[in-house]
Amino acid sequence: MKVNHLYHVMSLLCVALLAVGCEKVGQVVNTECAKRTRAEGIMGNPTLKLTRDGSNIYCELTDYEVNCAYGDIQVLCKEKGNKLHITVDQGLDEIVVNCSCPINIYFSIFDTSLDEYQLTLDGKEIGIASFKEHHVVLIDLRTLEIAHEEGFEYPLKAIDFYAQETFLYTDLDPCIFFNNFRDRHYLSCSFRNFRLLEGYTYINATAELDEDGALIITILSDGSPSPDYNHFANLSFRIVNYEEKPYHLKLRQTVGKMNEDGQFVGEQTQSLYEGEVNFSPDSDNQSIPLSVPD
């Protein structure tokens, strides 16, 4: 009986190790759909970006749709021959709600042995992810189109928007703060003491380049301006796929509303700042004071 009991315990241990998938997955970080504030519920185009660094693969799963009742997000992986299986465990218990929202998930897979894999995500065959000639692979999870660095343009954009209402102290003027995380290839942006509009239900941020290569950052919000409504928020977001070089920055605020299709329609735009910023390798943190009109 003792031998059988020991065998049973060892069997359960082996099953548990297999369930983990592989200890190759590092810490899993996600943006939490609750922290997408008033912008949640608007699904984007899900993508998976894989960046090869030696034997490790850094993974960015953006606009991944989860149930709003999700728990602790975990990522499981299994390498078998030339096949790499990635599974996202949403941590759902018995409670599942009639609500979905997009989140971004970041994780690393360590000690991968091949330069090319037949990739499977959540049991779905994705295609061949090859690092033989390129170290970055971008996969459109909606169309399953796989692109590499050459022949594909990664657009500059703002992601991971988060807003938190706060109190404005008289000695703190509005400002926008940039932190250059060049090792992760993104800019961390903080807009401090942003004046909110009365009756707002939506707030978000976008970033793009215009035809002249200027960096356009726009804060989108609905609501009505009111001199008696002194509510403020700290906004944060990231800008990805930027170049480390000087930009002509145009910071704007657009007031509008959501239409029946769930799209934000701008009605009025005002300039909050225009000037030069430098995101060269020699520049790290930058803080720009703002004279935001009432």
ROLUMPA-462930 format. One line per 5 residues: number of its first residue (from 0); for each residue y, z, x of C-alpha. Coordinates in nm, 4 decimals. Layout:
residues N
NUM> Y:Z:X; ...
END
This chain:
residues 294
0> 0.0000:0.0000:0.0000; 0.2376:0.0825:0.2835; 0.1711:-0.2575:0.4426; 0.2318:-0.4355:0.1120; 0.5498:-0.2334:0.0589
5> 0.6759:-0.3255:0.4069; 0.5932:-0.6900:0.3445; 0.7826:-0.6744:0.0156; 1.0896:-0.5225:0.1827; 1.0853:-0.7847:0.4594
10> 1.0540:-1.0607:0.1998; 1.3555:-0.9300:0.0109; 1.5523:-0.9121:0.3365; 1.4677:-1.2723:0.4204; 1.5711:-1.3863:0.0729
15> 1.8996:-1.1968:0.1078; 1.9715:-1.3627:0.4432; 1.9012:-1.7037:0.2941; 2.1311:-1.6250:0.0030; 2.4160:-1.5588:0.2450
20> 2.3684:-1.9210:0.3540; 2.4783:-1.8780:0.7121; 2.6669:-1.6189:0.9029; 2.8631:-1.9114:1.0451; 3.1309:-1.8799:0.7766
25> 3.4280:-1.6742:0.8883; 3.6726:-1.4816:0.6733; 3.7436:-1.6510:0.3408; 4.1044:-1.6465:0.2198; 4.2287:-1.7760:-0.1144
30> 4.5679:-1.7983:-0.2819; 4.4614:-1.6142:-0.6011; 4.5571:-1.7998:-0.9181; 4.7326:-1.4892:-1.0535; 4.9781:-1.5227:-0.7653
35> 5.0680:-1.8773:-0.8597; 5.2932:-1.7047:-1.1171; 5.4430:-1.9292:-1.3848; 5.3060:-2.2454:-1.2221; 4.9418:-2.1664:-1.2861
40> 4.7382:-2.3741:-1.5264; 4.8638:-2.7049:-1.3861; 4.5657:-2.8620:-1.2143; 4.6264:-3.0684:-0.9045; 4.4097:-3.3202:-0.7247
45> 4.1298:-3.1275:-0.5460; 4.0805:-3.2147:-0.1796; 3.8768:-3.0853:0.1112; 4.0296:-3.1108:0.4580; 3.8024:-3.0519:0.7578
50> 3.9496:-3.0047:1.1041; 3.7079:-3.0055:1.3971; 3.7873:-2.7715:1.6878; 3.5059:-2.7769:1.9420; 3.1930:-2.6608:1.7612
55> 3.3934:-2.5042:1.4763; 3.5256:-2.6627:1.1566; 3.8363:-2.5261:0.9846; 3.8188:-2.5984:0.6094; 4.0998:-2.6211:0.3536
60> 3.9852:-2.6562:-0.0077; 4.2970:-2.7186:-0.2158; 4.3416:-2.7192:-0.5934; 3.9865:-2.5960:-0.6408; 3.9316:-2.5175:-1.0094
65> 3.8012:-2.1685:-1.0878; 3.7535:-1.9636:-1.4005; 4.0448:-1.7224:-1.4498; 3.7981:-1.4306:-1.4512; 3.6758:-1.5075:-1.0986
70> 3.6054:-1.2213:-0.8628; 3.5708:-1.2046:-0.4851; 3.5592:-1.5662:-0.3634; 3.2838:-1.6239:-0.1081; 3.1752:-1.9418:0.0677
75> 2.8107:-2.0023:0.1572; 2.6923:-2.2737:0.3916; 2.3618:-2.4067:0.5142; 2.3054:-2.6564:0.7931; 1.9751:-2.8402:0.7690
80> 1.9289:-3.1372:0.9985; 2.2233:-3.3692:0.9420; 2.3027:-3.2122:0.6051; 2.5716:-2.9507:0.5591; 2.5687:-2.7704:0.2244
85> 2.8818:-2.5766:0.1221; 2.8829:-2.3635:-0.1919; 3.1722:-2.1668:-0.3403; 3.0705:-1.8453:-0.5152; 3.3422:-1.7518:-0.7643
90> 3.2151:-1.3948:-0.7946; 3.1842:-1.4188:-1.1729; 3.0024:-1.1384:-1.3505; 2.8975:-1.1635:-1.7126; 3.2561:-1.2152:-1.8291
95> 3.3790:-1.5760:-1.8327; 3.7056:-1.6569:-2.0060; 3.8268:-1.9774:-2.1645; 4.0799:-2.0406:-1.8910; 4.0826:-2.2248:-1.5592
100> 4.3341:-2.2352:-1.2771; 4.3599:-2.4013:-0.9329; 4.3412:-2.2013:-0.6113; 4.3372:-2.2915:-0.2431; 4.0528:-2.1599:-0.0273
105> 4.0559:-2.1416:0.3533; 3.7575:-2.0673:0.5743; 3.5970:-2.1642:0.9047; 3.2414:-2.2730:0.9833; 3.1344:-2.1725:1.3325
110> 2.8811:-2.3209:1.5768; 2.8184:-2.6540:1.4057; 2.5878:-2.8671:1.6172; 2.6495:-3.2267:1.5038; 2.9430:-3.4676:1.5009
115> 2.8427:-3.6165:1.1671; 2.7119:-3.4588:0.8467; 2.5949:-3.5643:0.5056; 2.8132:-3.3222:0.3105; 2.7283:-3.1461:-0.0144
120> 2.9794:-2.9280:-0.2014; 2.8565:-2.7077:-0.4868; 2.5403:-2.9152:-0.5112; 2.7315:-3.2454:-0.5363; 2.6752:-3.5169:-0.2765
125> 3.0147:-3.5927:-0.1201; 2.9350:-3.8410:0.1559; 2.9357:-3.8607:0.5345; 3.1928:-3.6505:0.7183; 3.2148:-3.7877:1.0716
130> 3.3986:-3.6325:1.3663; 3.2764:-3.8891:1.6203; 3.6134:-4.0611:1.6543; 3.8517:-3.8296:1.4685; 3.8855:-3.4545:1.4474
135> 4.0324:-3.4464:1.0947; 3.8576:-3.5613:0.7770; 4.0225:-3.5566:0.4342; 3.8099:-3.5927:0.1215; 3.9485:-3.6633:-0.2239
140> 3.7087:-3.4637:-0.4407; 3.8081:-3.6547:-0.7505; 3.7359:-4.0045:-0.6199; 3.5131:-3.8969:-0.3250; 3.7236:-4.1171:-0.0987
145> 3.6876:-4.0046:0.2622; 3.9699:-4.0730:0.5050; 4.0278:-3.9961:0.8713; 4.3410:-3.9524:1.0788; 4.3932:-4.3206:1.1451
150> 4.4589:-4.5413:0.8463; 4.5476:-4.2481:0.6233; 4.8825:-4.0810:0.5768; 4.8768:-3.7092:0.5079; 5.1842:-3.6467:0.2915
155> 5.4224:-3.3633:0.3663; 5.4160:-3.1249:0.0702; 5.4682:-2.7646:-0.0418; 5.1674:-2.5544:-0.1424; 5.0801:-2.1929:-0.2268
160> 5.3959:-2.1114:-0.4172; 5.4499:-1.7438:-0.4984; 5.7423:-1.5642:-0.6633; 5.8143:-1.1952:-0.7001; 6.1118:-1.0505:-0.8807
165> 6.3120:-0.8025:-0.6767; 6.6416:-0.6164:-0.6656; 6.9372:-0.7648:-0.4798; 7.1133:-0.5263:-0.2462; 7.4775:-0.5969:-0.1680
170> 7.4130:-0.6319:0.2053; 7.1436:-0.8982:0.1641; 7.2705:-1.2483:0.1054; 7.0450:-1.5319:-0.0096; 6.8730:-1.7112:0.2778
175> 6.5768:-1.9344:0.3529; 6.3488:-1.8354:0.6391; 6.1060:-2.0644:0.8243; 5.8168:-1.9460:1.0401; 5.6437:-2.2182:1.2420
180> 5.2654:-2.1616:1.2474; 5.1934:-2.4577:1.4752; 4.8368:-2.3408:1.5448; 4.7605:-2.3854:1.1749; 4.9905:-2.6862:1.1344
185> 5.2141:-2.5460:0.8626; 5.5565:-2.3925:0.8036; 5.5784:-2.0637:0.6193; 5.8903:-2.0655:0.4018; 6.0618:-1.7707:0.2365
190> 6.3573:-1.8017:0.0021; 6.5024:-1.4532:-0.0231; 6.7161:-1.3354:-0.3151; 6.6871:-1.6452:-0.5296; 6.8910:-1.6029:-0.8496
195> 6.6704:-1.6464:-1.1554; 6.7770:-1.8078:-1.4809; 6.7763:-1.6221:-1.8087; 6.4696:-1.6928:-2.0214; 6.2815:-1.8685:-1.7422
200> 5.9091:-1.9311:-1.7913; 5.8419:-2.1645:-1.4989; 5.9346:-2.1660:-1.1326; 5.7906:-2.3661:-0.8438; 5.8853:-2.5430:-0.5205
205> 5.8321:-2.8960:-0.3896; 5.8823:-3.0530:-0.0463; 5.8943:-3.4212:0.0440; 6.0603:-3.6736:0.2721; 6.3117:-3.9217:0.1379
210> 6.3418:-4.2837:0.2523; 6.5604:-4.1778:0.5446; 6.3134:-3.9151:0.6666; 6.5205:-3.6171:0.5463; 6.3301:-3.3076:0.4355
215> 6.3931:-3.2399:0.0662; 6.3012:-2.8911:-0.0570; 6.3542:-2.8403:-0.4304; 6.3211:-2.5208:-0.6320; 6.2207:-2.6092:-0.9887
220> 6.2980:-2.3736:-1.2737; 6.3642:-2.3695:-1.6437; 6.5941:-2.1258:-1.8220; 6.9696:-2.0955:-1.8783; 7.2344:-1.9804:-1.6271
225> 7.4117:-1.6662:-1.7345; 7.6682:-1.4589:-1.5403; 7.5279:-1.1424:-1.6969; 7.1677:-1.2118:-1.5907; 7.1407:-1.0567:-1.2456
230> 6.7714:-1.0977:-1.1775; 6.6485:-1.2182:-0.8400; 6.3193:-1.3124:-0.6768; 6.1744:-1.3685:-0.3341; 5.9992:-1.7044:-0.3200
235> 5.7398:-1.8090:-0.0655; 5.5456:-2.1291:-0.0034; 5.4010:-2.3330:0.2804; 5.4880:-2.6825:0.4002; 5.1936:-2.8741:0.5428
240> 5.1662:-3.2029:0.7349; 5.5131:-3.1789:0.8870; 5.6084:-3.3031:1.2333; 5.7439:-3.0727:1.5013; 6.0846:-3.2357:1.5330
245> 6.4423:-3.2022:1.3993; 6.4916:-3.2734:1.0299; 6.7934:-3.3195:0.8117; 6.7294:-3.0541:0.5456; 6.8460:-3.0841:0.1858
250> 6.7745:-2.7700:-0.0159; 6.8156:-2.8163:-0.3899; 6.7656:-2.6423:-0.7215; 6.6615:-2.8414:-1.0252; 6.6826:-2.6953:-1.3748
255> 6.4696:-2.8582:-1.6416; 6.1772:-2.7950:-1.8730; 5.8090:-2.8719:-1.9236; 5.7255:-3.1693:-2.1451; 5.4257:-3.2051:-2.3743
260> 5.2155:-3.3481:-2.0893; 5.2683:-3.0366:-1.8760; 5.5078:-3.2160:-1.6404; 5.8362:-3.0681:-1.5236; 6.1307:-3.2835:-1.6249
265> 6.4503:-3.2143:-1.4317; 6.7803:-3.2155:-1.6179; 7.0322:-3.0899:-1.3613; 7.0174:-3.0686:-0.9801; 7.2565:-2.8872:-0.7484
270> 7.2682:-2.8621:-0.3703; 7.2048:-2.5206:-0.2169; 7.2226:-2.6262:0.1494; 7.2406:-2.9353:0.3668; 7.2192:-2.9348:0.7444
275> 7.0009:-2.9800:1.0486; 6.6860:-2.7799:1.1256; 6.4628:-2.8097:1.4306; 6.0874:-2.7549:1.4125; 6.0181:-2.8637:1.7704
280> 5.7502:-2.6891:1.9808; 6.0244:-2.4732:2.1350; 6.1384:-2.3364:1.7970; 5.9622:-2.0571:1.6094; 6.1500:-1.8648:1.3424
285> 6.4673:-1.9872:1.1765; 6.6832:-1.8171:0.9162; 6.9508:-2.0111:0.7259; 7.2081:-1.8124:0.5246; 7.2937:-1.9671:0.1904
290> 7.6033:-1.9648:-0.0258; 7.4293:-2.0153:-0.3556; 7.6679:-2.0840:-0.6454; 7.6457:-1.8635:-0.9528
END
